[in-house]
Amino acid sequence: MSAWIPTERFQDRVVFGASPPTVLVGEWGYPKVNIGPAVSVMEKDFAGLLDVYEKWLDFPIEELLLMRLSLLHGKKKVSVTASRMPSRFIESFQELATSSTPVDTEMELESKPALKPLFYIREPPIGPSAPLLKLRIVENPSVPRVVEKVVGDTDLKAANAVITMYRSGIRQEQITRLLSIGLLGAKNERKIVPTEWSITAVDDIIGKTLRKEVMKNPLVNYYEIYGFEALYNRVYILLLPLKWMFEVLEYWHSMPSMLPYSDHELPGFPEKYPENIGGVYHATRLPVLEHLSARRKQAAALVFIEVFPGWLPLGVWRLREISRKALSRQYAKTGSLDEALSLLSTRLKLPIEKWIRASWLLDFLKNQTRLE
Amino acid sequence: MSFRMRLSNAEYFADLIKAISAVVEEGTFVVDKDSIKMVSMDPAHISLVDFELDKSAAEEYICSEPMNITISITELLKFLKRGKKNESITILYESDKKKLTVLLSDVTSSKERSFTTNALEPIVSRTTVPNLTFEAVARVNMDALADAIEDSSLVSDYVRFTISPDAVTLSAKGEVGAIQIKLSKVGAAVYEIRADKEVWANFSINYVEKIIKAAKTLSEELTIELSTNKPIRFSVPIPSGKLGYLVAPRIETA
């Protein structure tokens, strides 16, 4: 794929390419943030790939990294409330965000784009960037009708707009982009939202809606075990024939700790932000709820994540997609929790005892008695 | 067939329903000519609420015949929270229409607010209160207990209740450390202890804390009944009624 990326074009101050894949909003300096489109220097057909996470699992990690770095990012510093009375600049970013397919775009940058080779644990790396002088959208964006409708509805709450689009089959990446660019919600509540936050917000909003339905469904009959591995990430999901409870356990083999990190939820108690797992929590809860909702079933769920050396921090999407893939495949079923755990012990690299010790849910099930 | 009950203090009724909401999000009131009752468990069957309000608590109480009213406690509570101390509250239920109406009105009836909601499908299985005997009883100050539970939550998800002939002790142990709160029989926070020996059991702080927080506004005192490794019972004294809770213990298995 490296052959597809004409790196010599990183030298130009005027860049022509396809966007979106992404309109990026940074979180540095909030409530004044960097915002701007990312333009791909790759061919338009490939550029479309850059925003379809479900296809990313098919590429080797080196190519994903190249794809990511091939995005030129034009930046502009704005206040997050600028989405309410948008300047021409912001209007054009918003126009880009409404498109479901890449749109040819021309960016004029203040200087030659600079590549900062920075990696973070949770945030994806960003390609070369430079302050943006001018933006020209060269063709008409293709805007799905439902997107047009919710963007135009200034009485509709952001959460309802997210759900409406999700139910109409708009891809999650686009919903996230629209939330991020401040195009959703009641008129005077619209705000530009850093990309990282809106990714988790959309996972969370859809997840909570599905959870409400799932909690009314009958229970699954057995212990069910699903698994899939890609890009140095292994995910196993255990569904238990119990009312909804959820826990994520995450272990990084590349950065060994005593025990896996964990966060959980128990219905009827206040929602807490999953401090240990962060956005991965919402990104894996959503596929589990999608799966149960589609089957009209209810279960308690435990997600085991192993991250192996070789993984580069490219974002939480891979765990959402790996989980979705796992849940769409053949599964193993057992009649007891002990059998399920013993099966899992043969699939996970970290010894099962460590997972058990780290798990709040397994401890709760084992030791909490019930009223008869 | 209908049911009608008027209470002089809307805020107090809201507090009672809030106390029920610590255990259930929806539940069934069993109503007859003498009282309204609810016995209900949370979905995981770890806690139970046992509530009864006698007709003598009401200024007006009419029940033509026994009936069950199943409603969303969460939705009802949202409206009740809008009620004020100086407002009276009237609950109306028409069983043929399956509609529950809550009427809030000020003293002079110059301002009236009403809220109507549909009753839910009745819950099929009826919960009964398990028959339990307790080896120790303690009557303690509500705030002192609430504080002790909050302290315990700093180090663990679980708290141990111990009642001995001379003290009520809460203790918790976690990875970061251990906490112990001893309320001595001679101190101001303990009103009474009846125990021949020391008894104890461990409980999920989640469940206990939720109950105590919700019931706190109703009374300054609380009765705790306990046996070793058996469910705990909390009783909150309320005028013309009964408010009790059970929580199942955590029993560590090897």
HADDOCK unambig.tbl for C-alpha pairs under 7 A between the chains (distance, minus, plus):
assign (segid A and resid 367 and name CA) (segid B and resid 250 and name CA) 5.32 0.50 0.50
assign (segid A and resid 367 and name CA) (segid B and resid 251 and name CA) 5.19 0.50 0.50
assign (segid A and resid 367 and name CA) (segid B and resid 252 and name CA) 5.13 0.50 0.50
assign (segid A and resid 367 and name CA) (segid B and resid 253 and name CA) 6.24 0.50 0.50
assign (segid A and resid 368 and name CA) (segid B and resid 249 and name CA) 6.34 0.50 0.50
assign (segid A and resid 368 and name CA) (segid B and resid 250 and name CA) 4.23 0.50 0.50
assign (segid A and resid 368 and name CA) (segid B and resid 251 and name CA) 6.25 0.50 0.50
assign (segid A and resid 369 and name CA) (segid B and resid 248 and name CA) 5.70 0.50 0.50
assign (segid A and resid 369 and name CA) (segid B and resid 249 and name CA) 5.76 0.50 0.50
assign (segid A and resid 369 and name CA) (segid B and resid 250 and name CA) 5.68 0.50 0.50
assign (segid A and resid 369 and name CA) (segid B and resid 251 and name CA) 6.75 0.50 0.50
assign (segid A and resid 370 and name CA) (segid B and resid 45 and name CA) 5.48 0.50 0.50
assign (segid A and resid 370 and name CA) (segid B and resid 46 and name CA) 4.93 0.50 0.50
assign (segid A and resid 370 and name CA) (segid B and resid 248 and name CA) 5.46 0.50 0.50
assign (segid A and resid 371 and name CA) (segid B and resid 45 and name CA) 5.64 0.50 0.50
assign (segid A and resid 371 and name CA) (segid B and resid 46 and name CA) 5.74 0.50 0.50
assign (segid A and resid 371 and name CA) (segid B and resid 248 and name CA) 5.64 0.50 0.50
assign (segid A and resid 372 and name CA) (segid B and resid 130 and name CA) 6.95 0.50 0.50
